[in-house]
């Protein structure tokens, strides 16, 4: 893979990872608000499930990025 493409791909993966972490951080801030959690418990459950899936995807992206950078794809 050409060096420029590697750098571009790396930036894209880092951007995806940062966005997922930002969403998780926002959820964590909401999670500690007991009143909101009690009033919207169903929504909180759905959001937690979605964020867990995003975190799994983030790890998969990190692993894929590492493989691509080593040209093992």
C-alpha positions as CSV (number, residue, x, y, z in Angstrom):
1,X,0.0,0.0,0.0
2,X,1.3,3.5,-0.8
3,X,2.3,5.6,2.1
4,X,-0.2,8.3,1.4
5,X,-3.1,5.8,1.3
6,X,-1.9,4.4,4.6
7,X,-1.9,7.8,6.2
8,X,-5.3,8.6,4.9
9,X,-6.7,5.2,6.1
10,X,-5.1,5.7,9.5
11,X,-6.7,9.1,9.8
12,X,-10.1,7.7,8.9
13,X,-9.8,4.9,11.4
14,X,-8.7,7.3,14.1
15,X,-11.7,9.6,13.3
16,X,-14.1,6.7,13.6
17,X,-12.5,5.6,16.9
18,X,-12.7,9.1,18.3
19,X,-16.3,9.5,17.4
20,X,-17.2,6.2,19.1
21,X,-15.3,7.2,22.2
22,X,-17.0,10.6,22.2
23,X,-20.5,9.0,22.1
24,X,-19.5,6.6,24.9
25,X,-18.3,9.6,27.0
26,X,-21.6,11.4,26.4
27,X,-23.5,8.4,27.5
28,X,-21.4,7.9,30.6
29,X,-22.2,11.5,31.6
30,X,-25.9,10.8,31.1
31,X,-25.7,7.4,32.8
32,X,-24.7,9.0,36.1
33,X,-27.8,11.2,36.2
34,X,-30.1,9.1,38.3
35,X,-33.2,11.1,37.6
36,X,-32.9,10.8,33.8
37,X,-32.1,7.1,34.0
38,X,-35.2,6.5,36.1
39,X,-37.5,8.5,33.8
40,X,-36.2,7.1,30.6
41,X,-35.0,3.6,31.6
42,X,-36.0,2.0,28.3
43,X,-34.2,4.5,26.2
44,X,-31.1,4.1,28.4
45,X,-31.1,0.4,27.9
46,X,-31.3,0.8,24.2
47,X,-28.6,3.4,24.2
48,X,-26.3,1.2,26.3
49,X,-26.8,-1.7,23.9
50,X,-26.0,0.5,20.9
51,X,-22.9,1.9,22.5
52,X,-21.7,-1.6,23.5
53,X,-22.0,-2.5,19.8
54,X,-20.1,0.6,18.8
55,X,-17.3,-0.2,21.2
56,X,-17.1,-3.7,19.7
57,X,-17.0,-2.2,16.2
58,X,-14.3,0.2,17.4
59,X,-12.1,-2.7,18.6
60,X,-12.7,-4.5,15.3
61,X,-11.7,-1.3,13.4
62,X,-8.5,-1.0,15.5
63,X,-7.6,-4.6,14.7
64,X,-8.3,-4.1,11.0
65,X,-6.3,-1.0,10.9
66,X,-3.3,-2.8,12.4
67,X,-3.6,-5.6,9.8
68,X,-3.8,-3.1,7.0
69,X,-0.8,-1.1,8.2
70,X,1.2,-4.4,8.3
71,X,-0.2,-5.4,4.9
72,X,-1.6,-8.6,6.3
73,X,-5.1,-8.1,4.7
